[in-house]
């Protein structure tokens, strides 16, 4: 069997970028059971409620939903079990010290397969206030309108 190459996106948490201000991102491996790997290869997962908790110098990913493998037997995994993250000690220490500050949390941004291995992108984030969210949406909308106007002008010039 040929080894997988490249990066294949499995799941993405778009809401995290809306609800949080991303301060720093990290890439971490996941400790998975066999049926979890097969379920992820089918592209089935949800990161919506996912967050990282640090305890005993270990990082654990909570509330990530990986549905049971359809052809699995009694050895199937629990869908919302906590999964251990593989990070370097320096990264864990840095995350632990930063997450102690008020308003900071560690959220999962995306889950992907990198060279055949399940990898999750996590971020140290600070929660946005409601007015910050509205401001971000307004800026995004203004950017889109400007791009539409520019493209309309270019179309008129070509004709």
C-alpha positions in Angstrom: 0.0 0.0 0.0 1.4 3.4 -1.0 2.0 5.9 1.7 -0.3 9.0 1.7 1.4 12.3 0.8 0.3 15.9 1.4 -2.4 17.4 3.5 -6.1 16.4 3.3 -8.5 18.6 5.3 -11.0 16.5 7.4 -12.8 19.1 9.5 -12.6 22.8 10.2 -13.9 24.9 13.0 -15.0 28.2 11.3 -16.9 29.4 14.3 -13.6 29.5 16.4 -12.2 32.2 14.1 -15.4 34.2 14.5 -15.7 33.9 18.2 -12.1 34.2 19.2 -9.1 36.3 18.4 -6.3 33.9 17.5 -3.0 34.7 19.2 -0.8 31.7 18.4 -1.3 28.4 16.5 0.3 25.0 17.1 0.2 21.7 15.2 -0.3 18.6 17.3 -0.6 14.9 16.6 -3.4 12.8 17.9 -3.4 9.5 19.7 -6.2 7.5 18.1 -7.6 4.0 18.1 -8.0 2.0 14.9 -11.7 2.7 14.2 -11.1 6.4 14.8 -8.5 6.5 12.1 -10.8 4.7 9.7 -13.7 7.0 10.5 -11.4 10.1 9.9 -10.2 8.7 6.6 -13.9 8.7 5.5 -13.8 12.5 6.3 -16.2 12.4 9.2 -15.6 14.6 12.2 -16.8 17.8 13.9 -14.7 20.3 15.8 -17.5 22.7 16.7 -17.3 22.3 20.5 -13.6 21.2 20.6 -11.3 22.6 23.2 -7.9 21.7 24.7 -7.4 21.1 28.4 -4.0 20.8 30.0 -3.5 18.6 33.1 -0.4 16.9 34.5 1.8 18.3 31.7 -0.3 16.6 29.1 -2.7 18.1 26.5 -6.1 16.6 26.0 -8.6 17.4 23.2 -12.2 17.4 24.5 -15.6 17.4 22.8 -14.4 16.6 19.3 -17.0 14.3 17.6 -15.6 11.5 15.6 -18.6 9.2 14.7 -18.3 5.5 15.2 -16.9 3.6 12.2 -19.8 2.0 10.3 -18.1 -1.4 9.8 -16.7 -1.5 13.3 -17.6 -4.2 15.8 -17.5 -4.2 19.6 -14.1 -2.6 19.4 -15.6 0.6 18.1 -14.6 3.9 19.9 -16.7 6.3 21.9 -17.7 9.3 19.7 -16.8 12.1 22.1 -14.0 10.6 24.2 -11.0 12.8 25.2 -8.0 12.3 23.0 -4.4 12.9 23.9 -2.4 15.5 21.9 1.2 15.0 21.0 3.1 18.2 21.6 6.7 19.0 22.6 7.2 19.7 26.3 8.3 23.3 25.5 5.0 23.9 23.6 2.9 22.4 26.5 4.7 24.6 29.0 4.2 27.7 26.9 0.5 26.9 26.4 0.0 26.2 30.1 1.5 29.5 31.2 -0.4 31.5 28.5 -3.7 29.8 29.2 -3.6 30.7 32.9 -4.1 34.4 31.9 -7.7 35.6 32.1 -9.8 35.3 29.0 -7.4 32.9 27.2 -8.4 29.5 26.0 -7.1 26.8 23.7 -9.4 25.9 20.8 -9.1 23.4 17.9 -9.1 25.1 14.5 -8.8 22.3 12.0 -8.3 18.5 11.8 -6.4 17.1 8.8 -4.4 14.2 7.6 -0.7 15.1 7.0 1.3 12.4 5.3 -1.1 9.8 6.5 -1.2 10.9 10.1 -4.1 12.6 11.9 -3.0 16.1 12.9 -5.0 18.9 14.6 -4.3 22.6 14.5 -4.9 24.2 17.9 -4.7 27.9 18.8 -4.2 30.0 21.9 -7.2 32.4 21.7 -8.9 35.2 23.5 -12.7 35.5 23.4 -14.1 38.4 21.4 -16.7 40.7 22.7 -20.0 41.1 20.8 -18.9 44.5 19.3 -15.6 43.0 18.1 -17.6 40.3 16.2 -19.8 42.9 14.6 -16.7 45.0 13.6 -15.1 41.9 12.0 -18.2 41.1 10.0 -18.5 44.8 8.9 -14.8 44.8 7.7 -15.3 41.6 5.8 -18.5 42.9 4.2 -16.7 46.2 3.2 -13.8 44.3 1.7 -16.2 42.2 -0.4 -18.0 45.3 -1.7 -14.8 46.9 -2.6 -13.7 43.8 -4.5 -17.0 43.7 -6.3 -16.7 47.3 -7.3 -13.2 46.9 -8.6 -14.1 43.8 -10.6 -17.1 45.6 -12.1 -14.9 48.5 -13.2 -12.4 46.1 -14.8 -15.2 44.3 -16.7 -16.4 47.6 -18.1 -12.9 48.6 -19.1 -12.5 45.4 -21.1 -15.7 45.8 -23.0 
